[in-house]
Amino acid sequence: MSNVIPLSSHRPKKVTPKGMCQHGIHKWVIWKDKQFDSRKGKLVTVFRCERCGEQKVKAI
Ligand SMILES: [Zn+2]
């Protein structure tokens, strides 16, 4: 009886934090909550990526 399962194709994926950001998957955290954006004339929340430092602004 032989029930040996070949595991040649089984390799753990290496996930690098920066790699996720390169694919547009950022780790957004609230950086500045309820900031007044004078250009838009309204309150916005600034999000910042913990990994790469990318920023985005979202109007409330
Ligand atoms: Zn990022």
PDB file of the backbone (N, CA, C, O) and the ligand in Angstrom, with CONECT records:
HET     ZN  A 101       1
ATOM      1  N   MET A   1       0.837  -1.215   0.000  1.00  0.00           N
ATOM      2  CA  MET A   1       0.000   0.000   0.000  1.00  0.00           C
ATOM      3  C   MET A   1       0.865   1.256   0.000  1.00  0.00           C
ATOM      4  O   MET A   1       1.762   1.425   0.827  1.00  0.00           O
ATOM      5  N   SER A   2       0.576   2.090  -0.917  1.00  0.00           N
ATOM      6  CA  SER A   2       1.347   3.340  -0.928  1.00  0.00           C
ATOM      7  C   SER A   2       0.401   4.526  -1.072  1.00  0.00           C
ATOM      8  O   SER A   2      -0.287   4.672  -2.083  1.00  0.00           O
ATOM      9  N   ASN A   3       0.380   5.344  -0.075  1.00  0.00           N
ATOM     10  CA  ASN A   3      -0.494   6.528  -0.122  1.00  0.00           C
ATOM     11  C   ASN A   3       0.302   7.817   0.116  1.00  0.00           C
ATOM     12  O   ASN A   3      -0.103   8.691   0.882  1.00  0.00           O
ATOM     13  N   VAL A   4       1.401   7.898  -0.538  1.00  0.00           N
ATOM     14  CA  VAL A   4       2.254   9.078  -0.415  1.00  0.00           C
ATOM     15  C   VAL A   4       1.726  10.178  -1.330  1.00  0.00           C
ATOM     16  O   VAL A   4       1.579   9.989  -2.537  1.00  0.00           O
ATOM     17  N   ILE A   5       1.446  11.318  -0.734  1.00  0.00           N
ATOM     18  CA  ILE A   5       0.938  12.442  -1.520  1.00  0.00           C
ATOM     19  C   ILE A   5       2.096  13.378  -1.863  1.00  0.00           C
ATOM     20  O   ILE A   5       2.760  13.904  -0.970  1.00  0.00           O
ATOM     21  N   PRO A   6       2.330  13.578  -3.131  1.00  0.00           N
ATOM     22  CA  PRO A   6       3.422  14.503  -3.492  1.00  0.00           C
ATOM     23  C   PRO A   6       3.084  15.953  -3.147  1.00  0.00           C
ATOM     24  O   PRO A   6       1.997  16.440  -3.457  1.00  0.00           O
ATOM     25  N   LEU A   7       4.019  16.623  -2.512  1.00  0.00           N
ATOM     26  CA  LEU A   7       3.791  18.009  -2.077  1.00  0.00           C
ATOM     27  C   LEU A   7       4.683  18.994  -2.836  1.00  0.00           C
ATOM     28  O   LEU A   7       5.018  20.068  -2.337  1.00  0.00           O
ATOM     29  N   SER A   8       5.051  18.604  -4.038  1.00  0.00           N
ATOM     30  CA  SER A   8       6.003  19.427  -4.791  1.00  0.00           C
ATOM     31  C   SER A   8       5.446  20.805  -5.138  1.00  0.00           C
ATOM     32  O   SER A   8       6.188  21.784  -5.212  1.00  0.00           O
ATOM     33  N   SER A   9       4.115  20.869  -5.353  1.00  0.00           N
ATOM     34  CA  SER A   9       3.544  22.154  -5.777  1.00  0.00           C
ATOM     35  C   SER A   9       3.120  23.030  -4.601  1.00  0.00           C
ATOM     36  O   SER A   9       2.656  24.156  -4.780  1.00  0.00           O
ATOM     37  N   HIS A  10       3.290  22.491  -3.401  1.00  0.00           N
ATOM     38  CA  HIS A  10       2.850  23.248  -2.228  1.00  0.00           C
ATOM     39  C   HIS A  10       3.958  24.161  -1.734  1.00  0.00           C
ATOM     40  O   HIS A  10       4.953  23.714  -1.164  1.00  0.00           O
ATOM     41  N   ARG A  11       3.761  25.443  -1.965  1.00  0.00           N
ATOM     42  CA  ARG A  11       4.746  26.419  -1.487  1.00  0.00           C
ATOM     43  C   ARG A  11       4.025  27.567  -0.799  1.00  0.00           C
ATOM     44  O   ARG A  11       3.068  28.110  -1.351  1.00  0.00           O
ATOM     45  N   PRO A  12       4.463  27.941   0.385  1.00  0.00           N
ATOM     46  CA  PRO A  12       3.821  29.083   1.055  1.00  0.00           C
ATOM     47  C   PRO A  12       4.101  30.384   0.315  1.00  0.00           C
ATOM     48  O   PRO A  12       5.223  30.649  -0.117  1.00  0.00           O
ATOM     49  N   LYS A  13       3.059  31.180   0.183  1.00  0.00           N
ATOM     50  CA  LYS A  13       3.205  32.444  -0.533  1.00  0.00           C
ATOM     51  C   LYS A  13       3.889  33.476   0.350  1.00  0.00           C
ATOM     52  O   LYS A  13       3.564  33.633   1.527  1.00  0.00           O
ATOM     53  N   LYS A  14       4.832  34.165  -0.243  1.00  0.00           N
ATOM     54  CA  LYS A  14       5.519  35.240   0.482  1.00  0.00           C
ATOM     55  C   LYS A  14       4.787  36.547   0.222  1.00  0.00           C
ATOM     56  O   LYS A  14       4.742  37.032  -0.909  1.00  0.00           O
ATOM     57  N   VAL A  15       4.227  37.100   1.257  1.00  0.00           N
ATOM     58  CA  VAL A  15       3.508  38.366   1.107  1.00  0.00           C
ATOM     59  C   VAL A  15       4.319  39.467   1.764  1.00  0.00           C
ATOM     60  O   VAL A  15       4.485  39.506   2.983  1.00  0.00           O
ATOM     61  N   THR A  16       4.812  40.348   0.935  1.00  0.00           N
ATOM     62  CA  THR A  16       5.544  41.495   1.468  1.00  0.00           C
ATOM     63  C   THR A  16       4.589  42.671   1.622  1.00  0.00           C
ATOM     64  O   THR A  16       3.764  42.913   0.740  1.00  0.00           O
ATOM     65  N   PRO A  17       4.684  43.395   2.710  1.00  0.00           N
ATOM     66  CA  PRO A  17       3.763  44.518   2.945  1.00  0.00           C
ATOM     67  C   PRO A  17       3.735  45.509   1.799  1.00  0.00           C
ATOM     68  O   PRO A  17       2.663  45.970   1.408  1.00  0.00           O
ATOM     69  N   LYS A  18       4.890  45.843   1.257  1.00  0.00           N
ATOM     70  CA  LYS A  18       4.948  46.809   0.167  1.00  0.00           C
ATOM     71  C   LYS A  18       4.259  46.272  -1.081  1.00  0.00           C
ATOM     72  O   LYS A  18       3.648  47.023  -1.841  1.00  0.00           O
ATOM     73  N   GLY A  19       4.366  44.970  -1.278  1.00  0.00           N
ATOM     74  CA  GLY A  19       3.738  44.356  -2.444  1.00  0.00           C
ATOM     75  C   GLY A  19       2.249  44.582  -2.480  1.00  0.00           C
ATOM     76  O   GLY A  19       1.673  44.799  -3.547  1.00  0.00           O
ATOM     77  N   MET A  20       1.617  44.533  -1.319  1.00  0.00           N
ATOM     78  CA  MET A  20       0.185  44.781  -1.231  1.00  0.00           C
ATOM     79  C   MET A  20      -0.148  46.196  -1.703  1.00  0.00           C
ATOM     80  O   MET A  20      -1.123  46.408  -2.422  1.00  0.00           O
ATOM     81  N   CYS A  21       0.666  47.148  -1.293  1.00  0.00           N
ATOM     82  CA  CYS A  21       0.447  48.540  -1.679  1.00  0.00           C
ATOM     83  C   CYS A  21       0.629  48.718  -3.178  1.00  0.00           C
ATOM     84  O   CYS A  21      -0.087  49.499  -3.805  1.00  0.00           O
ATOM     85  N   GLN A  22       1.570  48.005  -3.747  1.00  0.00           N
ATOM     86  CA  GLN A  22       1.807  48.102  -5.187  1.00  0.00           C
ATOM     87  C   GLN A  22       0.592  47.643  -5.971  1.00  0.00           C
ATOM     88  O   GLN A  22       0.368  48.074  -7.102  1.00  0.00           O
ATOM     89  N   HIS A  23      -0.176  46.782  -5.370  1.00  0.00           N
ATOM     90  CA  HIS A  23      -1.390  46.297  -6.021  1.00  0.00           C
ATOM     91  C   HIS A  23      -2.618  47.127  -5.630  1.00  0.00           C
ATOM     92  O   HIS A  23      -3.755  46.766  -5.935  1.00  0.00           O
ATOM     93  N   GLY A  24      -2.363  48.225  -4.962  1.00  0.00           N
ATOM     94  CA  GLY A  24      -3.458  49.137  -4.617  1.00  0.00           C
ATOM     95  C   GLY A  24      -4.218  48.739  -3.375  1.00  0.00           C
ATOM     96  O   GLY A  24      -5.287  49.280  -3.091  1.00  0.00           O
ATOM     97  N   ILE A  25      -3.666  47.787  -2.626  1.00  0.00           N
ATOM     98  CA  ILE A  25      -4.323  47.378  -1.387  1.00  0.00           C
ATOM     99  C   ILE A  25      -3.569  48.000  -0.228  1.00  0.00           C
ATOM    100  O   ILE A  25      -2.575  47.456   0.253  1.00  0.00           O
ATOM    101  N   HIS A  26      -4.056  49.143   0.208  1.00  0.00           N
ATOM    102  CA  HIS A  26      -3.383  49.877   1.272  1.00  0.00           C
ATOM    103  C   HIS A  26      -4.046  49.597   2.615  1.00  0.00           C
ATOM    104  O   HIS A  26      -5.202  49.184   2.706  1.00  0.00           O
ATOM    105  N   LYS A  27      -3.261  49.840   3.635  1.00  0.00           N
ATOM    106  CA  LYS A  27      -3.794  49.677   4.986  1.00  0.00           C
ATOM    107  C   LYS A  27      -4.144  51.065   5.517  1.00  0.00           C
ATOM    108  O   LYS A  27      -3.328  51.728   6.158  1.00  0.00           O
ATOM    109  N   TRP A  28      -5.369  51.484   5.237  1.00  0.00           N
ATOM    110  CA  TRP A  28      -5.767  52.851   5.587  1.00  0.00           C
ATOM    111  C   TRP A  28      -6.091  52.976   7.068  1.00  0.00           C
ATOM    112  O   TRP A  28      -6.816  52.165   7.644  1.00  0.00           O
ATOM    113  N   VAL A  29      -5.538  54.006   7.653  1.00  0.00           N
ATOM    114  CA  VAL A  29      -5.895  54.360   9.018  1.00  0.00           C
ATOM    115  C   VAL A  29      -6.226  55.849   9.046  1.00  0.00           C
ATOM    116  O   VAL A  29      -5.656  56.632   8.286  1.00  0.00           O
ATOM    117  N   ILE A  30      -7.139  56.231   9.916  1.00  0.00           N
ATOM    118  CA  ILE A  30      -7.506  57.646  10.009  1.00  0.00           C
ATOM    119  C   ILE A  30      -6.332  58.427  10.579  1.00  0.00           C
ATOM    120  O   ILE A  30      -5.830  58.140  11.666  1.00  0.00           O
ATOM    121  N   TRP A  31      -5.918  59.409   9.820  1.00  0.00           N
ATOM    122  CA  TRP A  31      -4.762  60.207  10.220  1.00  0.00           C
ATOM    123  C   TRP A  31      -5.225  61.529  10.828  1.00  0.00           C
ATOM    124  O   TRP A  31      -4.826  61.904  11.931  1.00  0.00           O
ATOM    125  N   LYS A  32      -6.072  62.218  10.081  1.00  0.00           N
ATOM    126  CA  LYS A  32      -6.625  63.471  10.596  1.00  0.00           C
ATOM    127  C   LYS A  32      -8.129  63.414  10.430  1.00  0.00           C
ATOM    128  O   LYS A  32      -8.652  63.429   9.316  1.00  0.00           O
ATOM    129  N   ASP A  33      -8.805  63.349  11.549  1.00  0.00           N
ATOM    130  CA  ASP A  33     -10.258  63.223  11.508  1.00  0.00           C
ATOM    131  C   ASP A  33     -10.909  64.605  11.490  1.00  0.00           C
ATOM    132  O   ASP A  33     -10.540  65.497  12.254  1.00  0.00           O
ATOM    133  N   LYS A  34     -11.871  64.753  10.614  1.00  0.00           N
ATOM    134  CA  LYS A  34     -12.681  65.973  10.516  1.00  0.00           C
ATOM    135  C   LYS A  34     -11.840  67.238  10.372  1.00  0.00           C
ATOM    136  O   LYS A  34     -11.951  68.184  11.153  1.00  0.00           O
ATOM    137  N   GLN A  35     -11.001  67.217   9.348  1.00  0.00           N
ATOM    138  CA  GLN A  35     -10.224  68.408   9.015  1.00  0.00           C
ATOM    139  C   GLN A  35     -11.045  69.265   8.076  1.00  0.00           C
ATOM    140  O   GLN A  35     -11.809  68.756   7.256  1.00  0.00           O
ATOM    141  N   PHE A  36     -10.879  70.575   8.206  1.00  0.00           N
ATOM    142  CA  PHE A  36     -11.589  71.458   7.298  1.00  0.00           C
ATOM    143  C   PHE A  36     -10.738  71.719   6.061  1.00  0.00           C
ATOM    144  O   PHE A  36      -9.647  72.283   6.146  1.00  0.00           O
ATOM    145  N   ASP A  37     -11.256  71.298   4.913  1.00  0.00           N
ATOM    146  CA  ASP A  37     -10.558  71.514   3.656  1.00  0.00           C
ATOM    147  C   ASP A  37     -11.077  72.795   3.024  1.00  0.00           C
ATOM    148  O   ASP A  37     -12.218  72.869   2.567  1.00  0.00           O
ATOM    149  N   SER A  38     -10.208  73.807   3.009  1.00  0.00           N
ATOM    150  CA  SER A  38     -10.647  75.112   2.512  1.00  0.00           C
ATOM    151  C   SER A  38     -10.913  75.098   1.009  1.00  0.00           C
ATOM    152  O   SER A  38     -11.724  75.877   0.509  1.00  0.00           O
ATOM    153  N   ARG A  39     -10.232  74.217   0.301  1.00  0.00           N
ATOM    154  CA  ARG A  39     -10.436  74.131  -1.148  1.00  0.00           C
ATOM    155  C   ARG A  39     -11.823  73.572  -1.472  1.00  0.00           C
ATOM    156  O   ARG A  39     -12.495  74.024  -2.400  1.00  0.00           O
ATOM    157  N   LYS A  40     -12.224  72.594  -0.695  1.00  0.00           N
ATOM    158  CA  LYS A  40     -13.535  71.984  -0.917  1.00  0.00           C
ATOM    159  C   LYS A  40     -14.624  72.688  -0.121  1.00  0.00           C
ATOM    160  O   LYS A  40     -15.812  72.600  -0.434  1.00  0.00           O
ATOM    161  N   GLY A  41     -14.182  73.389   0.917  1.00  0.00           N
ATOM    162  CA  GLY A  41     -15.134  74.112   1.742  1.00  0.00           C
ATOM    163  C   GLY A  41     -15.964  73.222   2.633  1.00  0.00           C
ATOM    164  O   GLY A  41     -17.080  73.575   3.013  1.00  0.00           O
ATOM    165  N   LYS A  42     -15.421  72.066   2.966  1.00  0.00           N
ATOM    166  CA  LYS A  42     -16.140  71.182   3.877  1.00  0.00           C
ATOM    167  C   LYS A  42     -15.194  70.301   4.678  1.00  0.00           C
ATOM    168  O   LYS A  42     -13.985  70.269   4.450  1.00  0.00           O
ATOM    169  N   LEU A  43     -15.788  69.593   5.617  1.00  0.00           N
ATOM    170  CA  LEU A  43     -14.976  68.729   6.471  1.00  0.00           C
ATOM    171  C   LEU A  43     -14.571  67.461   5.730  1.00  0.00           C
ATOM    172  O   LEU A  43     -15.363  66.861   5.003  1.00  0.00           O
ATOM    173  N   VAL A  44     -13.338  67.080   5.931  1.00  0.00           N
ATOM    174  CA  VAL A  44     -12.830  65.861   5.320  1.00  0.00           C
ATOM    175  C   VAL A  44     -12.070  65.042   6.367  1.00  0.00           C
ATOM    176  O   VAL A  44     -11.627  65.558   7.393  1.00  0.00           O
ATOM    177  N   THR A  45     -11.939  63.768   6.073  1.00  0.00           N
ATOM    178  CA  THR A  45     -11.111  62.909   6.900  1.00  0.00           C
ATOM    179  C   THR A  45      -9.924  62.464   6.061  1.00  0.00           C
ATOM    180  O   THR A  45     -10.088  61.982   4.940  1.00  0.00           O
ATOM    181  N   VAL A  46      -8.737  62.628   6.610  1.00  0.00           N
ATOM    182  CA  VAL A  46      -7.529  62.233   5.889  1.00  0.00           C
ATOM    183  C   VAL A  46      -7.124  60.834   6.340  1.00  0.00           C
ATOM    184  O   VAL A  46      -6.927  60.575   7.528  1.00  0.00           O
ATOM    185  N   PHE A  47      -7.005  59.949   5.369  1.00  0.00           N
ATOM    186  CA  PHE A  47      -6.552  58.594   5.655  1.00  0.00           C
ATOM    187  C   PHE A  47      -5.098  58.457   5.212  1.00  0.00           C
ATOM    188  O   PHE A  47      -4.662  59.083   4.246  1.00  0.00           O
ATOM    189  N   ARG A  48      -4.370  57.635   5.932  1.00  0.00           N
ATOM    190  CA  ARG A  48      -2.964  57.427   5.608  1.00  0.00           C
ATOM    191  C   ARG A  48      -2.675  55.925   5.648  1.00  0.00           C
ATOM    192  O   ARG A  48      -3.167  55.200   6.513  1.00  0.00           O
ATOM    193  N   CYS A  49      -1.877  55.489   4.701  1.00  0.00           N
ATOM    194  CA  CYS A  49      -1.503  54.073   4.678  1.00  0.00           C
ATOM    195  C   CYS A  49      -0.369  53.840   5.671  1.00  0.00           C
ATOM    196  O   CYS A  49       0.666  54.506   5.635  1.00  0.00           O
ATOM    197  N   GLU A  50      -0.594  52.883   6.551  1.00  0.00           N
ATOM    198  CA  GLU A  50       0.393  52.577   7.589  1.00  0.00           C
ATOM    199  C   GLU A  50       1.707  52.067   6.998  1.00  0.00           C
ATOM    200  O   GLU A  50       2.773  52.244   7.587  1.00  0.00           O
ATOM    201  N   ARG A  51       1.620  51.441   5.845  1.00  0.00           N
ATOM    202  CA  ARG A  51       2.801  50.795   5.285  1.00  0.00           C
ATOM    203  C   ARG A  51       3.641  51.721   4.416  1.00  0.00           C
ATOM    204  O   ARG A  51       4.855  51.816   4.600  1.00  0.00           O
ATOM    205  N   CYS A  52       2.996  52.409   3.463  1.00  0.00           N
ATOM    206  CA  CYS A  52       3.785  53.178   2.485  1.00  0.00           C
ATOM    207  C   CYS A  52       3.643  54.690   2.655  1.00  0.00           C
ATOM    208  O   CYS A  52       4.394  55.447   2.041  1.00  0.00           O
ATOM    209  N   GLY A  53       2.699  55.139   3.475  1.00  0.00           N
ATOM    210  CA  GLY A  53       2.569  56.577   3.716  1.00  0.00           C
ATOM    211  C   GLY A  53       1.683  57.296   2.720  1.00  0.00           C
ATOM    212  O   GLY A  53       1.565  58.520   2.769  1.00  0.00           O
ATOM    213  N   GLU A  54       1.067  56.566   1.829  1.00  0.00           N
ATOM    214  CA  GLU A  54       0.126  57.146   0.854  1.00  0.00           C
ATOM    215  C   GLU A  54      -1.046  57.778   1.603  1.00  0.00           C
ATOM    216  O   GLU A  54      -1.472  57.285   2.648  1.00  0.00           O
ATOM    217  N   GLN A  55      -1.561  58.884   1.045  1.00  0.00           N
ATOM    218  CA  GLN A  55      -2.664  59.560   1.700  1.00  0.00           C
ATOM    219  C   GLN A  55      -3.848  59.677   0.772  1.00  0.00           C
ATOM    220  O   GLN A  55      -3.702  59.771  -0.447  1.00  0.00           O
ATOM    221  N   LYS A  56      -5.032  59.669   1.374  1.00  0.00           N
ATOM    222  CA  LYS A  56      -6.243  59.947   0.615  1.00  0.00           C
ATOM    223  C   LYS A  56      -7.187  60.751   1.488  1.00  0.00           C
ATOM    224  O   LYS A  56      -7.179  60.651   2.715  1.00  0.00           O
ATOM    225  N   VAL A  57      -7.997  61.547   0.818  1.00  0.00           N
ATOM    226  CA  VAL A  57      -8.914  62.424   1.532  1.00  0.00           C
ATOM    227  C   VAL A  57     -10.342  62.025   1.183  1.00  0.00           C
ATOM    228  O   VAL A  57     -10.690  61.834   0.017  1.00  0.00           O
ATOM    229  N   LYS A  58     -11.145  61.905   2.211  1.00  0.00           N
ATOM    230  CA  LYS A  58     -12.531  61.537   1.991  1.00  0.00           C
ATOM    231  C   LYS A  58     -13.441  62.577   2.612  1.00  0.00           C
ATOM    232  O   LYS A  58     -13.316  62.897   3.794  1.00  0.00           O
ATOM    233  N   ALA A  59     -14.354  63.103   1.817  1.00  0.00           N
ATOM    234  CA  ALA A  59     -15.295  64.084   2.328  1.00  0.00           C
ATOM    235  C   ALA A  59     -16.317  63.391   3.205  1.00  0.00           C
ATOM    236  O   ALA A  59     -16.743  62.269   2.933  1.00  0.00           O
ATOM    237  N   ILE A  60     -16.697  64.085   4.261  1.00  0.00           N
ATOM    238  CA  ILE A  60     -17.670  63.511   5.195  1.00  0.00           C
ATOM    239  C   ILE A  60     -19.072  63.748   4.661  1.00  0.00           C
ATOM    240  O   ILE A  60     -20.049  63.346   5.292  1.00  0.00           O
TER     241      ILE A  60
HETATM  242 ZN    ZN A 101       0.112  51.611   1.104  1.00  0.00          ZN2+
END
